[in-house]
Every structure is written in C-alpha cells, then in structure tokens.
Amino acid sequence: MDNPFKNILSNIKLFNNTGGDGAVGIDIGSSSIKIVEIKRKKGKVMLQTYGMISLGSYAEVDLGKVTNLPPEKIVEAVKEVLKQSAVSTANAAFSLPVQSSLIFTVEIPPNVKESEIPSIVPNEARKYIPVPITEVSLDWFLIPQKESSFEQSSNPDVPIAPQKKEVLVVAIQNDALSKYKSIVNDVKLNVGFFEIEIFSSIRSNLEHELSPVLLMDFGASRTKLSLIEFGVIRSFHTIPRGGADITESIAQSLSIPFSKAEEKKKNFGLYGDPEEKNLADIIKVHTDYIFSEANNVLLGYEKKYNQTISKVILTGGGSMLKGLKEVAVGNFKAGVETGDPFSKVGAPEFLEKVLKTVGPEFAVAIGLALRKLE
C-alpha cells in the first residue's frame, strides 16, 4: 500500500534516487539484519533474493540477544549478509529504528491554514519531545479529515462543529541520522532515503483496508503498535518488551543458557515443552502483558474516535512464536491474522510455504524495497 509519508525525511536524502529495475531493502534490527532484493521484470515485481544475519557474534553475545553495535561493526555485518545473499543491485534503502524516533499526533485549531502548519508544528512538538528541538529532525503529515455523516449533512437542525486538524509528527534523533549516514557511506550503496521501520512494515503488511486495523510488530527488544485507518497511522505506541525478554526469562527461570532458552522458545513456544512443564507459563507472562497493554491502547482509541478495529495483523520475528496467534484470538474481539509480506512480490512456487512462514520477519526489508521501486 502507499505510504502517506511519500517524501518523509526528504531533507536528509543522501543521493538522487536513480530508481532502476532492482532494489534492496536493508532492515537493521537490534538482534539481526534482514535484507530483501526485488526486481521489476515485465511489469511485475519479483523476489530476487533475501537473507538474514544475527548480530550476536559481532557483539560477542548469544544469538538472539539485543545488541548496540558501533557503526563499523554494523557495516561489517551488512557487507557480509549482502555477500551471502548474492545481492546484485546497488540501489538500496535503509530503515531507521523506531527507538531512535518519536511518532505522535498533535491537534491544531480548525481555522489554521495549511500554510501555517509548518510554523506551528515545531512549537507543538516541543510538548512531546524530551530533548531540545535542535537535537531532532522533524517531519509531519496532515491527516485527512473525515467527511460529515449523511445524517449531519442532510439535517439542517444538526449543527456541524468544525473539526480540529490532526497532524502526524515524526521526530528523529540527529545522532541516529549521523550514525546511519556513516554506515551508508561505508557500505558503498546507492541509498536514496531512510525510512522509519514502522512505515515500511505498514506498506508490506496492509492492503487497502477500509476499516481501522491494529498492526502489532513483535521485535526483539519491543513490540510496536500502530493503529491505521485508510493507510494513515492514527495512533502509535511501543511496549518495552520483546522476544529477547521472553528468552531471558526462560533462561533465568529454568537455569539454562540463553542459547538453550532461545531454542526451546522457537521449538515449543506457547504449545509447551513436555520436558519443561513451566515453559508455556513463563512465556505467557510476557504475552499476557503485551496483549493487555495493546487492549488498553485500543480502548483509548475507541473512546477518542468512537470506532472499533476490524482486524489485528501480527508481524515481526516475534509473531512467529508458536501458539501466539491462538492466544491473540482469545484476547481481541476483532479478527486476527499473521502478516504475509512476501505476497506483495512474485516468487517461485516451491518457495511459497517457506516465504509465508518467514515473511513476518522480513516485513520491514520488503516494505523498504517496494518503496525504492516506486
């Protein structure tokens, strides 16, 4: 789907976007790097290659643990995964981690002209940003207003109050931008833009849904919640708990190494381990907390906009936890499905099952590559 932030962060573009028939999306996560290369062939977007590399070895920690690598180590890892995956194009796009940014909405009076918004947004943004405004780069998008209902417009006795304008604002730390610029300079790729990971994930996971949707992105260090209506983020929240936290709890509770705990989590998940009766309960403490927080966010959204969501989409590497979808179904009144990002690109039939299984983990990389080909 189209991203409303068509020119997001255009002020920090590094090179001209030369487009071309091929593109590679590079998603640098906290525990791994994912890449996807796509090419346009006879008018169709086709998968060329994809790959992933864990960052644990570069930080000298167990695979799956959250890392905070210096730029030179990230460059080393990016070059390695590009080599292993046999990427053949130099046209690339990088994601920016959501933890280096803030995404929020501000309301402004209905009589404010659109030309006045650029001067108003920085002042309003100061209320939400915990650092000096000079330490971040700002971008914003005016959320389209809904048309009046038929009952209101056809009944002259029902006064139509002017709606406040809503502006979606993105603030990104300048230090993070500098870090990623240095990485780009060293990997020698033609990188036309950066994009905050959540917008890439929206592009690869959603179709043209007409009703509000909750996108839950389960990462290693946190879970991201995006409430989306007509392709636009209405509300965004992060829950500071992810897959690595679950593994750490398993390791501590069962007195086993982190690597062994990661293995048990992946093999059994919420279905339970016959040898470790407590495994599912340990995991459920975390998933229950995440879904409880998500329901609180939904409640706030429903009160503010008088709307309920039609669907919950699970994505990110953590969404592949066995049993998670079944637990999610019991936690939400709306329908629940797991994202299928690779459905946006053509691929050989023999890869269909594999791509459907691993797709959620590559959602951001696919979304980046798709935008690069626009």
N, C-alpha and C positions, 0 to 999 in steps of 0.2 A: 504494500500500500504506500501511497505517497506520504512523505514526511512533511508536516506543516512548516518545519524549520528548513525550508528548501535552501536557504542561504545562511544557515546557522553558523556563527563564528566566521563569517566571510572575512572579517577583519584580521584573521590570523592565518589565512591561506598562505601556504609556503611557496607554491609554484602554480603555474597555469595548469588547469585540469585539461589534459590533452585528450581525455576520453579514450577512444580506440575500441577495439573489439574484445579486449580482455581486461579483467580487473581482479585484484586480490584484496580481500578484507582481512585485517590483522587485529585480533582481539587480545590485548594483553591483560590477563586477569591476575588475581592475587596468588593463584597457585599453578596456573598454566597459561600457555599462549596457544590460541587456536587460529588457524588460517584457512581460508576458502578461496579458491581461484575459479572464476567463471568466465566464459567466453560467449560472445554472440555469434551464432552460426545460422545462416539463412533465416535471420529474423527471430530465432529462438535463443533464449539464454540457457546455456548448457554448463553443467558442472565439469570442470577440468581436473581438479584435484583438491584434496583437503588434508589437513594434518594437525596434530597437537603435540606439544612438548611440555612436560611437567617442569616446574621451576625449582623443585626441592633440591635437586642436585647442585644447582647453581648457587643456592643459599646454604648448602651443606646441612639441610634438614630433611626429614622424611618427606616422600612424595605425598602430596595432598595437603601439606601444611601451608598456611598463609605466609607469603614472603614479602619483603620490602627491598627489592634489589636496586643497586645503583644503576644508572643508565648503561654503563659499559657491559654489565652482565646481561641486561635485557637485550642489548644489541647482539651479543654473542648467541643468546637463545633464539632470537628472531632469525638470524642468519642460518642457524642450524635447522630450524623447522622448515624454512624455505628450501633449504638444500635437500632435506629428507623427503619433502613432498614434491620435489621436482617442479617448482613453480617456474613458469616460463614468461610471465609478463612483469614489467616493471611498474605498471600503473597500480597504485595501492592506496588504501585508505586505512587510517588508524582510529581505534576507539579511545575515548578518554574515560577513565574510571569514574563512576558516579560519586565515589568518596572524595574526589577532588572538586566536586561541584555542589551547587545547591539549585534545586528546581522548586519553584513556588509560584503561586498566583497572587496578584495584587488587584484590588478593586479601585477604580477611579470613577469620579462623578460622570453621569451620563452626558453632561453638556460639554465635556472636554473634547476638543477637536483631535483628530488622529495626528495632525501635525504637531500637536503639543505634547504627545505622549513621550517622545524621546527625552524631553527635558524633565518630565515628571518621574519616569521610571527609576533613575538613579536615587532620587530622594526617597521614594517609597521602598526601594530595595535595601536601603541602609537599616531599616527596621528588622530585616530578616538575616542580614549578613553579619556574623560575629567578628569580622576583621575589617580594617579600614577599606573603604570602597576602592582605594587606589591599588589594593593588592589583588583585585579580581578583574576579569573581563566579563562584561555584561552583554547579553543578547535578550531579545524579547519578541513575543508574538501576540498580537491582539486576537483573542479568542472570538470567533464569530458569534453574534448574538442570535438567540432563538427567535423565530417569528411568533407573534401573538397567536394564542389558540383561536380556533374558529368561534368558540363561544364569546370570547372577549371582543374580537373584531366585528362580529355581527350584532352585538348588543350595545347600543349607544349608552345604555344606563350603567354599563360596567366600565368604569374609568381604567384606562391603561396607564399604569405608572411607568415612567421612563426607567429602563434597566441600567444598572451600573455596568460600566465596561469592565471586563476581566482581561488581565494581561498575564500571560505565562512568561515568567522571567527565569533565565538561566545565568548563574554566576559561576565562573570557573577560576580557580586559583592560578595566578600568573606563574607561580613557581612550577606548578604542574605542566603548564604550557611550555615553559622553558625546558623542562626535563624531556618532554616528548619531542620538541624541536631538535634537541641534541641527538636523540635516538634516531630520528628521521635522517638527519644529516649523515649519520654513520652507516645506516643500512643501505644507502645509495639507491633508493627507490623514488619513483615519481609520485610523491604524495600530494594530492591536491587539497585535502582537507582533513580535519579531525572531526569526530562526532561523539557526543556523549553516548555511552553504550546503550542506554535505555531506548533512545530513538532508533537505533539500528535494530534492536530486538523487536520493537513495535512493527517496523517495516517487514521483518521476516516472518512474524507470527500471526499478524492480523490480515483479514481480507477486508471487504468494505462493509463491516458490521454497522447496522443502523441503530442498534441499542447499545447502552453503556456496557463496557467489558472491563473486567479486572485481569490484568496481566501480572502474574506472580513469577518473578525471576529469582530462582534459588541459586545463589552463588556460594563460594567457599567461605567468605567472611561475613556476608549479609544477604538478606532477602529483600528484593526491591518490589514495591507495589505501585503499579500505575493504573489509575482509573481513566479509561479512554472513551471518548464519545465522538463519533464521526471523525475518527482518526486524530483527535486532539487530546492531549493529556489535560484532564480536569483537575487531577489531584495526584501527587506523588509522595511516597513515604518509603523510608528504609527501616528495616528491622535488623538490629545489630546481632544477627545470629544466622549462621550458615552451615554448610556441610562440614567444614573443618571443626566447628564447635561440637557437632554431634560425634565425630570421630574421637575428639579429645575426651569427651565424656565416657565413651565406650572404653577407651584405653585406661582411664583412671578407675572406673567402676569395676572393670574386670581384671585390673592389674596386668595388662598386656601392652606390648609396644604399640606405638601409633600405627605402624605399618600393618600390624596384625588386625588392629581395630578397623582400619580402613578396608581391609579385605573382608572382614565379617559384615561390615555395613553394606558393602556392594553386593556380597553374595546372598545375604538374607534380608536385610532391611527390616521393614515392619512386619514381615511374614514370620520372623522369629527363627532362632537357631536351636535345633534340637539339643545341642551340647551346652548352650548358654541360655537358660530359660529367661534370664532378665534382659536379654538384648533388645527385644522389641519395646519393653517398658522404658529402657534408657533412651532410646530414640524418640519414643512418643512424648517424653517430657518436653523435648525441643519442638517437635512438630505441633503439639498442642499449643505451645506458647506462640508459635508463628501464626497459626490459624486464628487464635484468639485475638492477637493484635490486628490481623487482617480484617476480622469481623468488626472490630472497633472502628477501623478506618471506613469500612463500608457503612456503618451506622451513621458516622459523621457526614458522609457523602449523601446518604439518603435524606438526612434531615435538612441539609443545605440546599439540595437541588430537587427534593421531592421526587426522586427517581430510584428505581432499583436496577441492579445489574442483570443482564441477561445471560452472562456466561463468565466463567473463570478459566483462564488459559494458564497452564503450568509450563514454565520453560526454565532454561539454565541447567547446568550439570546436575544440581541437586534434585531436580524434578524427576530424575531417572531412578530415585530411591524406590526400591520395591515396596509396594503397598501404599505409597504416598497418595496416588490418585484416589484409591478407595477411601482413605481417611479424609481426603479433601471433599469427596462427595457427601460424606456424613457431616461435614462442617458448614457447607454452603447450601442455600436454597436454590441457587442457580445451577445450571448445568456445568459440568467440569470436563475439560479435555486437555490433553497434552499437546503442546505445540509441535508442528511439523514443518520447520523452516525449509527443509530441502524440497518440499513440494513446490516451491517457487522456481525451481530450476529443473531442467531436464537432466536425466541420468540413465545409465544402462539399467535394464530391468533387474538384472541379477544383484544390483546394489540396493534395490528398493527397501527390503526389510532392514538391512544394516543402517541405511540413512535415516529411516524412520525412528530407529532405536537411539541413534547418537545425535539426531538432529537438534534437540533442545540445547545441547552443549555448544553447538556451533551457530546459534541464532544470531549473535552479535556479528560474527565474522561474515555470515551470509548477508545480513542487512547492510553492512558496510559495502560489500562488493556490489550489491544490487544498486545502491545509490551511485557508486562510482560509474556504473554503466549508463546512468540516466542521461 
